[in-house]
Amino acid sequence: MSLHAVARLDDIPARGPLMVRVGALEIGLYRVQGEVVAWRNRCPHMAAPVCRGVVTGTRLPSAVYRYQLGRDGEILQCPWHGWEFDLLSGEHLASGSAARLRGYPVEVVDGVVHLRLAVSPVRS
Amino acid sequence: MLPGRSAAGTGLVDTDVHQAVHDLLPYLPLQWRERWATTGLGTGTGYSNPRGVLRRDTVPPQGGPPASDPLFLLSDHLDRYGIDYAVLTGPFVLPLGTDPDYLNAVASAVNDATIDGWLGVSARFRGSILINADDPSAAVAEIHRLGERPDLVQVLMATTTRQPCGQRAYHPIYAAAAEHDLPVALHPGAEGAGSASPPTPVGYPSRYLEWHNVLPLTAMAQLNSLVCEGVFELFPTLRVVLVEAGLSWLPQLMWRMDKNYKALRDTAPWLIRLPSEYVTEHVRLTTQPLEEPGRPEHLEQILGMMDAAHTVMFSSDYPHWDNDNPQLLFRRLDPALRARIMGGTAAELYGLSTPPPQESLPPHSGAPTSATSTLAEEQE
């Protein structure tokens, strides 16, 4: 494991990913609640390019026939089956599901985003 | 100890026995008697078994239609097979009609006739509260009228309803059932009858054989609705019994619901568990007509996919043609699982964990001759 610079912080859009490539690995960088997170572009369900999905909110768990929108900008919806992932934790929102996105530790140093990775990054 | 009672003390409970009621007229309000006398229910499915639905061998020796003599039913069915308790599921479920007042009156009449003619005869009988589910307020009133009787152990409605039965129009029924701690049983027979939708999503099959083959479709549609509409979140103590709908489709539906829930949970955000978890906690299925695959181990595998020790309950469907013989069912199965299916789960659901009391009943005959062994030869 070593620290690799992959992007300038300013290049990451407020909503939606900045894609970076690390060898054969595609990683999406997202801003969530003022933090930067890095998720592998591969859905744990069917290996879809999950980072092509929309960043959105969700309907929060609620009483029957009550609808409560929330978490806008914090949910990544896979472009294939629509599985919802928590961009902060990587967890699939469905109860009873153990699926989660594969993530990488992020460190921002002097406006540069670093990932802890085993291979050298290549900017996409 | 009755013959069916196992060493573990688990009895044999038949969860689907159809009693006949001799004469509803005295139980109907005056304004409906002429209609009942002239037309009865007045609406059928249009499908009939050319051999008849009622077994010829169940005609009581003293006369009357099959399953019309409680004492003969005790001899002919419960004693013959060592069945501790029979849950009576009525002469019919109500078809969708056009006159709710009439159907409501018939439901009450069946219930009162059953109380008078059956439940007082033997403590081994338990009854169902028949309702006309498509008039929910009347159904609720009927549940409240009878719901505190200890010998009525469930609410009974036709599997066929005018809308998917998990939708909110029907919720007052589940609230009332839950208030009285009564399961709600859905029983087929009204598929395509009266003013109901066609019995399949593609219309009307040609013959009874086909109609009967896909009766599970209705149960699947209703279970799907009950789970996804959040009925088991709204009524966390509610139990639903799917009677006579088969078993083998359940794993498929649970898997499909779970898969779609993982993708689309936000469209039913009140579901906070996998749909299959609601099913195994809240839903029970009765066995008859049990699927008979060419390789019995295939059915055993399916039982393993649906937590059968907690979801499956034996039923015979006496006195109907497509009945199952409890002595021949699940003979290869693990004895502990078999005991759960044959009585354990039903005993828990219906509060029948203690053996029935010894009764001194009037003499009743009709004891079996060689029927059991003959059946065994035919089945094998």
Boltz contact constraints between the chains, C-beta under 6 A:
constraints:
  - contact:
      token1: [A, 58]
      token2: [B, 266]
      max_distance: 6.0
  - contact:
      token1: [A, 59]
      token2: [B, 266]
      max_distance: 6.0
  - contact:
      token1: [A, 59]
      token2: [B, 269]
      max_distance: 6.0
  - contact:
      token1: [A, 61]
      token2: [B, 269]
      max_distance: 6.0
  - contact:
      token1: [A, 61]
      token2: [B, 272]
      max_distance: 6.0
  - contact:
      token1: [A, 62]
      token2: [B, 269]
      max_distance: 6.0
  - contact:
      token1: [A, 62]
      token2: [B, 270]
      max_distance: 6.0
  - contact:
      token1: [A, 64]
      token2: [B, 230]
      max_distance: 6.0
  - contact:
      token1: [A, 64]
      token2: [B, 233]
      max_distance: 6.0
  - contact:
      token1: [A, 64]
      token2: [B, 234]
      max_distance: 6.0
  - contact:
      token1: [A, 64]
      token2: [B, 270]
      max_distance: 6.0
  - contact:
      token1: [A, 81]
      token2: [B, 263]
      max_distance: 6.0
  - contact:
      token1: [A, 82]
      token2: [B, 263]
      max_distance: 6.0
  - contact:
      token1: [A, 83]
      token2: [B, 263]
      max_distance: 6.0
  - contact:
      token1: [A, 94]
      token2: [B, 261]
      max_distance: 6.0
  - contact:
      token1: [A, 94]
      token2: [B, 262]
      max_distance: 6.0
  - contact:
      token1: [A, 94]
      token2: [B, 265]
      max_distance: 6.0
  - contact:
      token1: [A, 95]
      token2: [B, 272]
      max_distance: 6.0
  - contact:
      token1: [A, 95]
      token2: [B, 273]
      max_distance: 6.0
  - contact:
      token1: [A, 96]
      token2: [B, 274]
      max_distance: 6.0
  - contact:
      token1: [A, 97]
      token2: [B, 262]
      max_distance: 6.0
